Amino acid sequence: MSVRGLAYVVLRCADLERSRRFYESIGLQLVAEQHGKGAQHYSAEIGGVVLELYPLSGRPTSGLRLGLVVSDLAGVIESVKALGMTVSRADASATVVDPDGHQIALEQG
């Protein structure tokens, strides 16, 4: 079992427009997005990895959600559960919260 790549990174932003301006100023081409009824946000692709800027929206967050592509999702889920972590699973993906409160999304790939 191994991590095969980085899929995406989500940054929670206290002031979304200020963050958009900052990331555009360093050369990212951000696109406005909204998935279903989810929050409006911005995204950019960097070398095959998607960076997403989301509003903080008052909910507690550690500020990071990391998406990883793994070669053996079932094996990773078993390993995480063996550490006593709770895993939320949906089809070919799963989400776990690491010991520091970061959300880690896992995708089979």
Phi and psi restraints in degrees (range 20) as a CNS / XPLOR table:
assign (resid 1 and name C) (resid 2 and name N)
       (resid 2 and name CA) (resid 2 and name C) 1.0 -157.1 20.0 2
assign (resid 2 and name N) (resid 2 and name CA)
       (resid 2 and name C) (resid 3 and name N) 1.0 155.6 20.0 2
assign (resid 2 and name C) (resid 3 and name N)
       (resid 3 and name CA) (resid 3 and name C) 1.0 -80.0 20.0 2
assign (resid 3 and name N) (resid 3 and name CA)
       (resid 3 and name C) (resid 4 and name N) 1.0 129.3 20.0 2
assign (resid 3 and name C) (resid 4 and name N)
       (resid 4 and name CA) (resid 4 and name C) 1.0 -106.9 20.0 2
assign (resid 4 and name N) (resid 4 and name CA)
       (resid 4 and name C) (resid 5 and name N) 1.0 -7.3 20.0 2
assign (resid 4 and name C) (resid 5 and name N)
       (resid 5 and name CA) (resid 5 and name C) 1.0 173.0 20.0 2
assign (resid 5 and name N) (resid 5 and name CA)
       (resid 5 and name C) (resid 6 and name N) 1.0 169.3 20.0 2
assign (resid 5 and name C) (resid 6 and name N)
       (resid 6 and name CA) (resid 6 and name C) 1.0 -105.2 20.0 2
assign (resid 6 and name N) (resid 6 and name CA)
       (resid 6 and name C) (resid 7 and name N) 1.0 125.3 20.0 2
assign (resid 6 and name C) (resid 7 and name N)
       (resid 7 and name CA) (resid 7 and name C) 1.0 -91.1 20.0 2
assign (resid 7 and name N) (resid 7 and name CA)
       (resid 7 and name C) (resid 8 and name N) 1.0 -49.9 20.0 2
assign (resid 7 and name C) (resid 8 and name N)
       (resid 8 and name CA) (resid 8 and name C) 1.0 -160.7 20.0 2
assign (resid 8 and name N) (resid 8 and name CA)
       (resid 8 and name C) (resid 9 and name N) 1.0 162.1 20.0 2
assign (resid 8 and name C) (resid 9 and name N)
       (resid 9 and name CA) (resid 9 and name C) 1.0 -133.5 20.0 2
assign (resid 9 and name N) (resid 9 and name CA)
       (resid 9 and name C) (resid 10 and name N) 1.0 130.8 20.0 2
assign (resid 9 and name C) (resid 10 and name N)
       (resid 10 and name CA) (resid 10 and name C) 1.0 -109.9 20.0 2
assign (resid 10 and name N) (resid 10 and name CA)
       (resid 10 and name C) (resid 11 and name N) 1.0 126.0 20.0 2
assign (resid 10 and name C) (resid 11 and name N)
       (resid 11 and name CA) (resid 11 and name C) 1.0 -108.6 20.0 2
assign (resid 11 and name N) (resid 11 and name CA)
       (resid 11 and name C) (resid 12 and name N) 1.0 126.4 20.0 2
assign (resid 11 and name C) (resid 12 and name N)
       (resid 12 and name CA) (resid 12 and name C) 1.0 -86.2 20.0 2
assign (resid 12 and name N) (resid 12 and name CA)
       (resid 12 and name C) (resid 13 and name N) 1.0 131.0 20.0 2
assign (resid 12 and name C) (resid 13 and name N)
       (resid 13 and name CA) (resid 13 and name C) 1.0 -122.2 20.0 2
assign (resid 13 and name N) (resid 13 and name CA)
       (resid 13 and name C) (resid 14 and name N) 1.0 129.0 20.0 2
assign (resid 13 and name C) (resid 14 and name N)
       (resid 14 and name CA) (resid 14 and name C) 1.0 -65.2 20.0 2
assign (resid 14 and name N) (resid 14 and name CA)
       (resid 14 and name C) (resid 15 and name N) 1.0 -36.0 20.0 2
assign (resid 14 and name C) (resid 15 and name N)
       (resid 15 and name CA) (resid 15 and name C) 1.0 -130.4 20.0 2
assign (resid 15 and name N) (resid 15 and name CA)
       (resid 15 and name C) (resid 16 and name N) 1.0 96.5 20.0 2
assign (resid 15 and name C) (resid 16 and name N)
       (resid 16 and name CA) (resid 16 and name C) 1.0 -59.4 20.0 2
assign (resid 16 and name N) (resid 16 and name CA)
       (resid 16 and name C) (resid 17 and name N) 1.0 -43.3 20.0 2
assign (resid 16 and name C) (resid 17 and name N)
       (resid 17 and name CA) (resid 17 and name C) 1.0 -68.0 20.0 2
assign (resid 17 and name N) (resid 17 and name CA)
       (resid 17 and name C) (resid 18 and name N) 1.0 -37.4 20.0 2
assign (resid 17 and name C) (resid 18 and name N)
       (resid 18 and name CA) (resid 18 and name C) 1.0 -63.3 20.0 2
assign (resid 18 and name N) (resid 18 and name CA)
       (resid 18 and name C) (resid 19 and name N) 1.0 -42.5 20.0 2
assign (resid 18 and name C) (resid 19 and name N)
       (resid 19 and name CA) (resid 19 and name C) 1.0 -66.0 20.0 2
assign (resid 19 and name N) (resid 19 and name CA)
       (resid 19 and name C) (resid 20 and name N) 1.0 -40.4 20.0 2
assign (resid 19 and name C) (resid 20 and name N)
       (resid 20 and name CA) (resid 20 and name C) 1.0 -58.1 20.0 2
assign (resid 20 and name N) (resid 20 and name CA)
       (resid 20 and name C) (resid 21 and name N) 1.0 -47.4 20.0 2
assign (resid 20 and name C) (resid 21 and name N)
       (resid 21 and name CA) (resid 21 and name C) 1.0 -60.3 20.0 2
assign (resid 21 and name N) (resid 21 and name CA)
       (resid 21 and name C) (resid 22 and name N) 1.0 -42.6 20.0 2
assign (resid 21 and name C) (resid 22 and name N)
       (resid 22 and name CA) (resid 22 and name C) 1.0 -60.8 20.0 2
assign (resid 22 and name N) (resid 22 and name CA)
       (resid 22 and name C) (resid 23 and name N) 1.0 -51.4 20.0 2
assign (resid 22 and name C) (resid 23 and name N)
       (resid 23 and name CA) (resid 23 and name C) 1.0 -66.9 20.0 2
assign (resid 23 and name N) (resid 23 and name CA)
       (resid 23 and name C) (resid 24 and name N) 1.0 -33.4 20.0 2
assign (resid 23 and name C) (resid 24 and name N)
       (resid 24 and name CA) (resid 24 and name C) 1.0 -67.7 20.0 2
assign (resid 24 and name N) (resid 24 and name CA)
       (resid 24 and name C) (resid 25 and name N) 1.0 -33.5 20.0 2
assign (resid 24 and name C) (resid 25 and name N)
       (resid 25 and name CA) (resid 25 and name C) 1.0 -68.4 20.0 2
assign (resid 25 and name N) (resid 25 and name CA)
       (resid 25 and name C) (resid 26 and name N) 1.0 -21.3 20.0 2
assign (resid 25 and name C) (resid 26 and name N)
       (resid 26 and name CA) (resid 26 and name C) 1.0 -96.4 20.0 2
assign (resid 26 and name N) (resid 26 and name CA)
       (resid 26 and name C) (resid 27 and name N) 1.0 6.8 20.0 2
assign (resid 26 and name C) (resid 27 and name N)
       (resid 27 and name CA) (resid 27 and name C) 1.0 108.5 20.0 2
assign (resid 27 and name N) (resid 27 and name CA)
       (resid 27 and name C) (resid 28 and name N) 1.0 0.5 20.0 2
assign (resid 27 and name C) (resid 28 and name N)
       (resid 28 and name CA) (resid 28 and name C) 1.0 -77.1 20.0 2
assign (resid 28 and name N) (resid 28 and name CA)
       (resid 28 and name C) (resid 29 and name N) 1.0 143.1 20.0 2
assign (resid 28 and name C) (resid 29 and name N)
       (resid 29 and name CA) (resid 29 and name C) 1.0 -101.2 20.0 2
assign (resid 29 and name N) (resid 29 and name CA)
       (resid 29 and name C) (resid 30 and name N) 1.0 95.0 20.0 2
assign (resid 29 and name C) (resid 30 and name N)
       (resid 30 and name CA) (resid 30 and name C) 1.0 -86.1 20.0 2
assign (resid 30 and name N) (resid 30 and name CA)
       (resid 30 and name C) (resid 31 and name N) 1.0 143.6 20.0 2
assign (resid 30 and name C) (resid 31 and name N)
       (resid 31 and name CA) (resid 31 and name C) 1.0 -119.7 20.0 2
assign (resid 31 and name N) (resid 31 and name CA)
       (resid 31 and name C) (resid 32 and name N) 1.0 134.2 20.0 2
assign (resid 31 and name C) (resid 32 and name N)
       (resid 32 and name CA) (resid 32 and name C) 1.0 -71.3 20.0 2
assign (resid 32 and name N) (resid 32 and name CA)
       (resid 32 and name C) (resid 33 and name N) 1.0 136.4 20.0 2
assign (resid 32 and name C) (resid 33 and name N)
       (resid 33 and name CA) (resid 33 and name C) 1.0 -141.4 20.0 2
assign (resid 33 and name N) (resid 33 and name CA)
       (resid 33 and name C) (resid 34 and name N) 1.0 161.0 20.0 2
assign (resid 33 and name C) (resid 34 and name N)
       (resid 34 and name CA) (resid 34 and name C) 1.0 -156.1 20.0 2
assign (resid 34 and name N) (resid 34 and name CA)
       (resid 34 and name C) (resid 35 and name N) 1.0 124.9 20.0 2
assign (resid 34 and name C) (resid 35 and name N)
       (resid 35 and name CA) (resid 35 and name C) 1.0 -98.0 20.0 2
assign (resid 35 and name N) (resid 35 and name CA)
       (resid 35 and name C) (resid 36 and name N) 1.0 109.9 20.0 2
assign (resid 35 and name C) (resid 36 and name N)
       (resid 36 and name CA) (resid 36 and name C) 1.0 58.4 20.0 2
assign (resid 36 and name N) (resid 36 and name CA)
       (resid 36 and name C) (resid 37 and name N) 1.0 -127.0 20.0 2
assign (resid 36 and name C) (resid 37 and name N)
       (resid 37 and name CA) (resid 37 and name C) 1.0 -94.6 20.0 2
assign (resid 37 and name N) (resid 37 and name CA)
       (resid 37 and name C) (resid 38 and name N) 1.0 10.8 20.0 2
assign (resid 37 and name C) (resid 38 and name N)
       (resid 38 and name CA) (resid 38 and name C) 1.0 -68.9 20.0 2
assign (resid 38 and name N) (resid 38 and name CA)
       (resid 38 and name C) (resid 39 and name N) 1.0 179.4 20.0 2
assign (resid 38 and name C) (resid 39 and name N)
       (resid 39 and name CA) (resid 39 and name C) 1.0 -69.7 20.0 2
assign (resid 39 and name N) (resid 39 and name CA)
       (resid 39 and name C) (resid 40 and name N) 1.0 145.0 20.0 2
assign (resid 39 and name C) (resid 40 and name N)
       (resid 40 and name CA) (resid 40 and name C) 1.0 -69.8 20.0 2
assign (resid 40 and name N) (resid 40 and name CA)
       (resid 40 and name C) (resid 41 and name N) 1.0 139.4 20.0 2
assign (resid 40 and name C) (resid 41 and name N)
       (resid 41 and name CA) (resid 41 and name C) 1.0 -154.8 20.0 2
assign (resid 41 and name N) (resid 41 and name CA)
       (resid 41 and name C) (resid 42 and name N) 1.0 -177.8 20.0 2
assign (resid 41 and name C) (resid 42 and name N)
       (resid 42 and name CA) (resid 42 and name C) 1.0 -123.9 20.0 2
assign (resid 42 and name N) (resid 42 and name CA)
       (resid 42 and name C) (resid 43 and name N) 1.0 150.6 20.0 2
assign (resid 42 and name C) (resid 43 and name N)
       (resid 43 and name CA) (resid 43 and name C) 1.0 -142.9 20.0 2
assign (resid 43 and name N) (resid 43 and name CA)
       (resid 43 and name C) (resid 44 and name N) 1.0 157.1 20.0 2
assign (resid 43 and name C) (resid 44 and name N)
       (resid 44 and name CA) (resid 44 and name C) 1.0 -147.5 20.0 2
assign (resid 44 and name N) (resid 44 and name CA)
       (resid 44 and name C) (resid 45 and name N) 1.0 147.1 20.0 2
assign (resid 44 and name C) (resid 45 and name N)
       (resid 45 and name CA) (resid 45 and name C) 1.0 -98.8 20.0 2
assign (resid 45 and name N) (resid 45 and name CA)
       (resid 45 and name C) (resid 46 and name N) 1.0 131.5 20.0 2
assign (resid 45 and name C) (resid 46 and name N)
       (resid 46 and name CA) (resid 46 and name C) 1.0 -126.1 20.0 2
assign (resid 46 and name N) (resid 46 and name CA)
       (resid 46 and name C) (resid 47 and name N) 1.0 105.2 20.0 2
assign (resid 46 and name C) (resid 47 and name N)
       (resid 47 and name CA) (resid 47 and name C) 1.0 53.5 20.0 2
assign (resid 47 and name N) (resid 47 and name CA)
       (resid 47 and name C) (resid 48 and name N) 1.0 39.9 20.0 2
assign (resid 47 and name C) (resid 48 and name N)
       (resid 48 and name CA) (resid 48 and name C) 1.0 87.8 20.0 2
assign (resid 48 and name N) (resid 48 and name CA)
       (resid 48 and name C) (resid 49 and name N) 1.0 -5.1 20.0 2
assign (resid 48 and name C) (resid 49 and name N)
       (resid 49 and name CA) (resid 49 and name C) 1.0 -107.8 20.0 2
assign (resid 49 and name N) (resid 49 and name CA)
       (resid 49 and name C) (resid 50 and name N) 1.0 134.1 20.0 2
assign (resid 49 and name C) (resid 50 and name N)
       (resid 50 and name CA) (resid 50 and name C) 1.0 -93.5 20.0 2
assign (resid 50 and name N) (resid 50 and name CA)
       (resid 50 and name C) (resid 51 and name N) 1.0 128.7 20.0 2
assign (resid 50 and name C) (resid 51 and name N)
       (resid 51 and name CA) (resid 51 and name C) 1.0 -104.1 20.0 2
assign (resid 51 and name N) (resid 51 and name CA)
       (resid 51 and name C) (resid 52 and name N) 1.0 125.7 20.0 2
assign (resid 51 and name C) (resid 52 and name N)
       (resid 52 and name CA) (resid 52 and name C) 1.0 -118.5 20.0 2
assign (resid 52 and name N) (resid 52 and name CA)
       (resid 52 and name C) (resid 53 and name N) 1.0 135.8 20.0 2
assign (resid 52 and name C) (resid 53 and name N)
       (resid 53 and name CA) (resid 53 and name C) 1.0 -107.9 20.0 2
assign (resid 53 and name N) (resid 53 and name CA)
       (resid 53 and name C) (resid 54 and name N) 1.0 118.4 20.0 2
assign (resid 53 and name C) (resid 54 and name N)
       (resid 54 and name CA) (resid 54 and name C) 1.0 -117.5 20.0 2
assign (resid 54 and name N) (resid 54 and name CA)
       (resid 54 and name C) (resid 55 and name N) 1.0 151.4 20.0 2
assign (resid 54 and name C) (resid 55 and name N)
       (resid 55 and name CA) (resid 55 and name C) 1.0 -68.2 20.0 2
assign (resid 55 and name N) (resid 55 and name CA)
       (resid 55 and name C) (resid 56 and name N) 1.0 146.8 20.0 2
assign (resid 55 and name C) (resid 56 and name N)
       (resid 56 and name CA) (resid 56 and name C) 1.0 -63.2 20.0 2
assign (resid 56 and name N) (resid 56 and name CA)
       (resid 56 and name C) (resid 57 and name N) 1.0 -38.9 20.0 2
assign (resid 56 and name C) (resid 57 and name N)
       (resid 57 and name CA) (resid 57 and name C) 1.0 53.6 20.0 2
assign (resid 57 and name N) (resid 57 and name CA)
       (resid 57 and name C) (resid 58 and name N) 1.0 28.9 20.0 2
assign (resid 57 and name C) (resid 58 and name N)
       (resid 58 and name CA) (resid 58 and name C) 1.0 71.5 20.0 2
assign (resid 58 and name N) (resid 58 and name CA)
       (resid 58 and name C) (resid 59 and name N) 1.0 -6.1 20.0 2
assign (resid 58 and name C) (resid 59 and name N)
       (resid 59 and name CA) (resid 59 and name C) 1.0 -88.0 20.0 2
assign (resid 59 and name N) (resid 59 and name CA)
       (resid 59 and name C) (resid 60 and name N) 1.0 145.1 20.0 2
assign (resid 59 and name C) (resid 60 and name N)
       (resid 60 and name CA) (resid 60 and name C) 1.0 -58.9 20.0 2
assign (resid 60 and name N) (resid 60 and name CA)
       (resid 60 and name C) (resid 61 and name N) 1.0 137.9 20.0 2
assign (resid 60 and name C) (resid 61 and name N)
       (resid 61 and name CA) (resid 61 and name C) 1.0 -156.0 20.0 2
assign (resid 61 and name N) (resid 61 and name CA)
       (resid 61 and name C) (resid 62 and name N) 1.0 152.2 20.0 2
assign (resid 61 and name C) (resid 62 and name N)
       (resid 62 and name CA) (resid 62 and name C) 1.0 -87.1 20.0 2
assign (resid 62 and name N) (resid 62 and name CA)
       (resid 62 and name C) (resid 63 and name N) 1.0 -6.4 20.0 2
assign (resid 62 and name C) (resid 63 and name N)
       (resid 63 and name CA) (resid 63 and name C) 1.0 94.2 20.0 2
assign (resid 63 and name N) (resid 63 and name CA)
       (resid 63 and name C) (resid 64 and name N) 1.0 -4.6 20.0 2
assign (resid 63 and name C) (resid 64 and name N)
       (resid 64 and name CA) (resid 64 and name C) 1.0 -136.4 20.0 2
assign (resid 64 and name N) (resid 64 and name CA)
       (resid 64 and name C) (resid 65 and name N) 1.0 135.6 20.0 2
assign (resid 64 and name C) (resid 65 and name N)
       (resid 65 and name CA) (resid 65 and name C) 1.0 -129.3 20.0 2
assign (resid 65 and name N) (resid 65 and name CA)
       (resid 65 and name C) (resid 66 and name N) 1.0 118.3 20.0 2
assign (resid 65 and name C) (resid 66 and name N)
       (resid 66 and name CA) (resid 66 and name C) 1.0 -107.3 20.0 2
assign (resid 66 and name N) (resid 66 and name CA)
       (resid 66 and name C) (resid 67 and name N) 1.0 129.1 20.0 2
assign (resid 66 and name C) (resid 67 and name N)
       (resid 67 and name CA) (resid 67 and name C) 1.0 -106.1 20.0 2
assign (resid 67 and name N) (resid 67 and name CA)
       (resid 67 and name C) (resid 68 and name N) 1.0 124.4 20.0 2
assign (resid 67 and name C) (resid 68 and name N)
       (resid 68 and name CA) (resid 68 and name C) 1.0 -119.8 20.0 2
assign (resid 68 and name N) (resid 68 and name CA)
       (resid 68 and name C) (resid 69 and name N) 1.0 140.6 20.0 2
assign (resid 68 and name C) (resid 69 and name N)
       (resid 69 and name CA) (resid 69 and name C) 1.0 -97.4 20.0 2
assign (resid 69 and name N) (resid 69 and name CA)
       (resid 69 and name C) (resid 70 and name N) 1.0 123.6 20.0 2
assign (resid 69 and name C) (resid 70 and name N)
       (resid 70 and name CA) (resid 70 and name C) 1.0 -119.9 20.0 2
assign (resid 70 and name N) (resid 70 and name CA)
       (resid 70 and name C) (resid 71 and name N) 1.0 154.2 20.0 2
assign (resid 70 and name C) (resid 71 and name N)
       (resid 71 and name CA) (resid 71 and name C) 1.0 -80.7 20.0 2
assign (resid 71 and name N) (resid 71 and name CA)
       (resid 71 and name C) (resid 72 and name N) 1.0 -22.3 20.0 2
assign (resid 71 and name C) (resid 72 and name N)
       (resid 72 and name CA) (resid 72 and name C) 1.0 -140.9 20.0 2
assign (resid 72 and name N) (resid 72 and name CA)
       (resid 72 and name C) (resid 73 and name N) 1.0 82.6 20.0 2
assign (resid 72 and name C) (resid 73 and name N)
       (resid 73 and name CA) (resid 73 and name C) 1.0 -58.0 20.0 2
assign (resid 73 and name N) (resid 73 and name CA)
       (resid 73 and name C) (resid 74 and name N) 1.0 -44.8 20.0 2
assign (resid 73 and name C) (resid 74 and name N)
       (resid 74 and name CA) (resid 74 and name C) 1.0 -60.6 20.0 2
assign (resid 74 and name N) (resid 74 and name CA)
       (resid 74 and name C) (resid 75 and name N) 1.0 -41.8 20.0 2
assign (resid 74 and name C) (resid 75 and name N)
       (resid 75 and name CA) (resid 75 and name C) 1.0 -65.3 20.0 2
assign (resid 75 and name N) (resid 75 and name CA)
       (resid 75 and name C) (resid 76 and name N) 1.0 -39.6 20.0 2
assign (resid 75 and name C) (resid 76 and name N)
       (resid 76 and name CA) (resid 76 and name C) 1.0 -66.0 20.0 2
assign (resid 76 and name N) (resid 76 and name CA)
       (resid 76 and name C) (resid 77 and name N) 1.0 -42.7 20.0 2
assign (resid 76 and name C) (resid 77 and name N)
       (resid 77 and name CA) (resid 77 and name C) 1.0 -60.0 20.0 2
assign (resid 77 and name N) (resid 77 and name CA)
       (resid 77 and name C) (resid 78 and name N) 1.0 -43.7 20.0 2
assign (resid 77 and name C) (resid 78 and name N)
       (resid 78 and name CA) (resid 78 and name C) 1.0 -61.0 20.0 2
assign (resid 78 and name N) (resid 78 and name CA)
       (resid 78 and name C) (resid 79 and name N) 1.0 -43.5 20.0 2
assign (resid 78 and name C) (resid 79 and name N)
       (resid 79 and name CA) (resid 79 and name C) 1.0 -62.5 20.0 2
assign (resid 79 and name N) (resid 79 and name CA)
       (resid 79 and name C) (resid 80 and name N) 1.0 -42.7 20.0 2
assign (resid 79 and name C) (resid 80 and name N)
       (resid 80 and name CA) (resid 80 and name C) 1.0 -66.6 20.0 2
assign (resid 80 and name N) (resid 80 and name CA)
       (resid 80 and name C) (resid 81 and name N) 1.0 -43.0 20.0 2
assign (resid 80 and name C) (resid 81 and name N)
       (resid 81 and name CA) (resid 81 and name C) 1.0 -64.1 20.0 2
assign (resid 81 and name N) (resid 81 and name CA)
       (resid 81 and name C) (resid 82 and name N) 1.0 -33.6 20.0 2
assign (resid 81 and name C) (resid 82 and name N)
       (resid 82 and name CA) (resid 82 and name C) 1.0 -63.5 20.0 2
assign (resid 82 and name N) (resid 82 and name CA)
       (resid 82 and name C) (resid 83 and name N) 1.0 -23.8 20.0 2
assign (resid 82 and name C) (resid 83 and name N)
       (resid 83 and name CA) (resid 83 and name C) 1.0 -86.0 20.0 2
assign (resid 83 and name N) (resid 83 and name CA)
       (resid 83 and name C) (resid 84 and name N) 1.0 -0.8 20.0 2
assign (resid 83 and name C) (resid 84 and name N)
       (resid 84 and name CA) (resid 84 and name C) 1.0 89.4 20.0 2
assign (resid 84 and name N) (resid 84 and name CA)
       (resid 84 and name C) (resid 85 and name N) 1.0 11.5 20.0 2
assign (resid 84 and name C) (resid 85 and name N)
       (resid 85 and name CA) (resid 85 and name C) 1.0 -85.0 20.0 2
assign (resid 85 and name N) (resid 85 and name CA)
       (resid 85 and name C) (resid 86 and name N) 1.0 149.3 20.0 2
assign (resid 85 and name C) (resid 86 and name N)
       (resid 86 and name CA) (resid 86 and name C) 1.0 -91.3 20.0 2
assign (resid 86 and name N) (resid 86 and name CA)
       (resid 86 and name C) (resid 87 and name N) 1.0 133.5 20.0 2
assign (resid 86 and name C) (resid 87 and name N)
       (resid 87 and name CA) (resid 87 and name C) 1.0 -117.0 20.0 2
assign (resid 87 and name N) (resid 87 and name CA)
       (resid 87 and name C) (resid 88 and name N) 1.0 131.2 20.0 2
assign (resid 87 and name C) (resid 88 and name N)
       (resid 88 and name CA) (resid 88 and name C) 1.0 -99.5 20.0 2
assign (resid 88 and name N) (resid 88 and name CA)
       (resid 88 and name C) (resid 89 and name N) 1.0 127.5 20.0 2
assign (resid 88 and name C) (resid 89 and name N)
       (resid 89 and name CA) (resid 89 and name C) 1.0 -120.6 20.0 2
assign (resid 89 and name N) (resid 89 and name CA)
       (resid 89 and name C) (resid 90 and name N) 1.0 140.6 20.0 2
assign (resid 89 and name C) (resid 90 and name N)
       (resid 90 and name CA) (resid 90 and name C) 1.0 -141.6 20.0 2
assign (resid 90 and name N) (resid 90 and name CA)
       (resid 90 and name C) (resid 91 and name N) 1.0 106.8 20.0 2
assign (resid 90 and name C) (resid 91 and name N)
       (resid 91 and name CA) (resid 91 and name C) 1.0 51.4 20.0 2
assign (resid 91 and name N) (resid 91 and name CA)
       (resid 91 and name C) (resid 92 and name N) 1.0 -114.9 20.0 2
assign (resid 91 and name C) (resid 92 and name N)
       (resid 92 and name CA) (resid 92 and name C) 1.0 -94.7 20.0 2
assign (resid 92 and name N) (resid 92 and name CA)
       (resid 92 and name C) (resid 93 and name N) 1.0 25.1 20.0 2
assign (resid 92 and name C) (resid 93 and name N)
       (resid 93 and name CA) (resid 93 and name C) 1.0 -145.5 20.0 2
assign (resid 93 and name N) (resid 93 and name CA)
       (resid 93 and name C) (resid 94 and name N) 1.0 166.7 20.0 2
assign (resid 93 and name C) (resid 94 and name N)
       (resid 94 and name CA) (resid 94 and name C) 1.0 -152.4 20.0 2
assign (resid 94 and name N) (resid 94 and name CA)
       (resid 94 and name C) (resid 95 and name N) 1.0 158.4 20.0 2
assign (resid 94 and name C) (resid 95 and name N)
       (resid 95 and name CA) (resid 95 and name C) 1.0 -132.3 20.0 2
assign (resid 95 and name N) (resid 95 and name CA)
       (resid 95 and name C) (resid 96 and name N) 1.0 138.5 20.0 2
assign (resid 95 and name C) (resid 96 and name N)
       (resid 96 and name CA) (resid 96 and name C) 1.0 -137.7 20.0 2
assign (resid 96 and name N) (resid 96 and name CA)
       (resid 96 and name C) (resid 97 and name N) 1.0 151.1 20.0 2
assign (resid 96 and name C) (resid 97 and name N)
       (resid 97 and name CA) (resid 97 and name C) 1.0 -102.6 20.0 2
assign (resid 97 and name N) (resid 97 and name CA)
       (resid 97 and name C) (resid 98 and name N) 1.0 125.9 20.0 2
assign (resid 97 and name C) (resid 98 and name N)
       (resid 98 and name CA) (resid 98 and name C) 1.0 -75.3 20.0 2
assign (resid 98 and name N) (resid 98 and name CA)
       (resid 98 and name C) (resid 99 and name N) 1.0 172.6 20.0 2
assign (resid 98 and name C) (resid 99 and name N)
       (resid 99 and name CA) (resid 99 and name C) 1.0 -60.4 20.0 2
assign (resid 99 and name N) (resid 99 and name CA)
       (resid 99 and name C) (resid 100 and name N) 1.0 -19.7 20.0 2
assign (resid 99 and name C) (resid 100 and name N)
       (resid 100 and name CA) (resid 100 and name C) 1.0 -95.9 20.0 2
assign (resid 100 and name N) (resid 100 and name CA)
       (resid 100 and name C) (resid 101 and name N) 1.0 3.2 20.0 2
assign (resid 100 and name C) (resid 101 and name N)
       (resid 101 and name CA) (resid 101 and name C) 1.0 92.4 20.0 2
assign (resid 101 and name N) (resid 101 and name CA)
       (resid 101 and name C) (resid 102 and name N) 1.0 5.1 20.0 2
assign (resid 101 and name C) (resid 102 and name N)
       (resid 102 and name CA) (resid 102 and name C) 1.0 -79.6 20.0 2
assign (resid 102 and name N) (resid 102 and name CA)
       (resid 102 and name C) (resid 103 and name N) 1.0 135.4 20.0 2
assign (resid 102 and name C) (resid 103 and name N)
       (resid 103 and name CA) (resid 103 and name C) 1.0 -82.6 20.0 2
assign (resid 103 and name N) (resid 103 and name CA)
       (resid 103 and name C) (resid 104 and name N) 1.0 129.5 20.0 2
assign (resid 103 and name C) (resid 104 and name N)
       (resid 104 and name CA) (resid 104 and name C) 1.0 -118.0 20.0 2
assign (resid 104 and name N) (resid 104 and name CA)
       (resid 104 and name C) (resid 105 and name N) 1.0 115.7 20.0 2
assign (resid 104 and name C) (resid 105 and name N)
       (resid 105 and name CA) (resid 105 and name C) 1.0 -96.6 20.0 2
assign (resid 105 and name N) (resid 105 and name CA)
       (resid 105 and name C) (resid 106 and name N) 1.0 133.8 20.0 2
assign (resid 105 and name C) (resid 106 and name N)
       (resid 106 and name CA) (resid 106 and name C) 1.0 -116.9 20.0 2
assign (resid 106 and name N) (resid 106 and name CA)
       (resid 106 and name C) (resid 107 and name N) 1.0 131.8 20.0 2
assign (resid 106 and name C) (resid 107 and name N)
       (resid 107 and name CA) (resid 107 and name C) 1.0 -125.2 20.0 2
assign (resid 107 and name N) (resid 107 and name CA)
       (resid 107 and name C) (resid 108 and name N) 1.0 140.0 20.0 2
assign (resid 107 and name C) (resid 108 and name N)
       (resid 108 and name CA) (resid 108 and name C) 1.0 -71.7 20.0 2
assign (resid 108 and name N) (resid 108 and name CA)
       (resid 108 and name C) (resid 109 and name N) 1.0 131.9 20.0 2
